Amino acid sequence: MYKAFSNTRLFVMTYLVLVLPTYLADAGTVANGSILYVLSMVGIWGICLIRGTIIGKNWLVLIPSVAFVFDLTPALAAISFVPYLYHLLAILLGAASPSVAVTHTDTYEMR
């Protein structure tokens, strides 16, 4: 299943679908917005973790984590455009990086 996220379009579309409820929860248009926000972020972390492994950038999951911290820290929440930028950065880095194929010849054997 996780190999499906090697398709860039699927990664971008899934990220956009998952990030939409976070903005609706921020706007207050959805009841139980905090639960929806947390579930959306868990999904975003999951796909970023998978995509980061596929493209060889395991740190990709840290970018939406910064957006999460900015959204939930009261002093930082005043800067409302930063989470939007970090989500955009995660999408761009995840989409622009090529897949890294790891084969048995890429690993080292211990003799």
Secondary structure, DSSP 8 states (H G I E B T S, - for coil): -GGGGGSHHHHHHHHHHHHHHHHHHHHT-STTHHHHHHHHHHHHHHHHHHHHHHHT-GGGGHHHHHHHHHHH-HHHHTSTHHHHHHHHHHHHHHHHS------GGGS----
